[in-house]
Amino acid sequence: MVKHMIIWKLKDDISDKEAKKTEIKSKLEALEGKIDGLIKMRILTDCFDSSAGDIMMDSDFTDREALKAYAKDPLHVAVADGTVRPAVMTRLSFDYEI
């Protein structure tokens, strides 16, 4: 199994960050069960003030190939390009095998 984790920092000019976080969370979590190899999608938005980011994605994939396919999957690309990337100023990722 492969873990794919991302931390995003929203742009400063997002007027309603809570609404944007809710939108990102719902759209990404809706991908679970629709993309082959994606086992679990957890989006965390309720973080401490000491956190460096606003949103964390913690996702599980069957293997590295499934993660590579997810990156190009049209359903994922639509959410990433249409909702996430326009709202984000910083993205950090960490992938590892367990």
PAPAFI-651874 format. One record per residue: residue in one letter; x negated, y, z negated of N, C-alpha, C in turn. Coordinates in steps of 0.1 Angstrom, whole numbers, plus 5000, padded with zeros to 4 digits. Example, Ala and Ser with C-alpha at 12.3 -4.5 7.8 and 13.67 -1.06 7.14 Angstrom:
A486849434922487749554922486849674922
S487249784929486349894929487150004921
This chain:
M499249885000500050005000499150125000
V499650235006498950365007499750475001
K499050554993499650674986499350794995
H500250874997500051005005500651114996
M499751194990500151304981499851434987
I500751534986500451664990500951764980
I500251874978500651984970500752104979
W501852174979502052294987502252414978
K501752524982501952654976502852734986
L503952784981504852864990504252994992
K504653055004504253195007504853284997
D504053394994504553494984505853564989
D506053575002507153655006508453575007
I508453445002509753375002510553434991
S511753484995512553554985513253474975
D513653354978514353264969513553124969
K512453124961511653004961512352884956
E513252894946513952774941514852714952
A515452804960516352754971515452684982
K514252744985513352684995512852544990
K512452544977512052414971513152304972
T514352344969515452254970515652204984
E515552294994515752255008514652165012
I513452195009512252105013512451965007
K512751964994512951834986514051754993
S515151814996516251735001515951675015
K515351765024515051715037513951615038
L512951625029511851525029512351395023
E513051405012513551275006514551205014
A515251275023516251215033515551125043
L514251145045513451065054513250915049
E513350895036513250765031514350675037
G513950555041514850465048515050485063
K514450595068514650625082513450615090
I512250595084510950585091510350455087
D509950375096509350245094508050265086
G507850185076506650195068506650285056
L507650375056507750475045508550395034
I507950375023508550295012509350385003
K508650494998509250584988508750724991
M509650824989509350964990509851034978
R508951084970509351164958508751304959
I509651404958509351544959509551604945
L508451664939508551724926508551874927
T509451944921509552084922509552154909
D509752084898509852134885508452124877
C507652224880506252214874506052324864
F504952304856504552404846504052524853
D504052644846503552764851502052754854
S501352664847499952644849499552564862
S500552514869500352444881499852534892
A498952474901498352554912499352554924
G500252464924501152454936502652474931
D503552474941504952484938505752354940
I505152274949505852144953504852034954
M505151914950504251804952505051694958
M504451634969505051514975504151394971
D504851294966504251164962504951054970
S504251004980504950914989504150784990
D504850674993504250544994504550485008
F503450425014503550365028503050225027
T503550145036503050005036501549985039
D501050075047499650065051499150195058
R497950195062497350315069498050345082
E498350235089499050255102500350315101
A501150275090502450335088502250485085
L501250525077501050665074500650745087
K499850685096499550745108500750765117
A501650665117502850675125503850775120
Y503950785106504750885100504351025104
A503051055105502651185109503151235122
K503351135131503851165145505351145147
D506051085137507451045138508251175140
P509151175150509951295153510751345141
L511251255133512051295122511151375112
H509951325109509051395100508651525106
V508251525119507751645126508851755125
A510051715127511151815127511251885113
V511151805102511151865089509851945086
A508751895090507451955088507352095095
D507752085108507652215116508752305114
G509952255111511152345110511352395096
T510852325085511252375072509952395063
V509052295063507952305054506852405058
R506252385070505152475074505452625075
P506652665079506952805079506952865065
A507152785055507352835041506052825033
V505052765038503852725030502652805034
M501852845024500652915027499452825024
T499552725015498452635012498952495011
R498152405016498452265016497252185013
L497352095003496252004999496851865000
S496051775005496551635006495451545000
F495951424996495051324990495751184994
D495051105001495550975006494550865000
Y495150754995494350654990495150514991
E494350414990494950274991495050214977
I496150154974496250084961496649934963
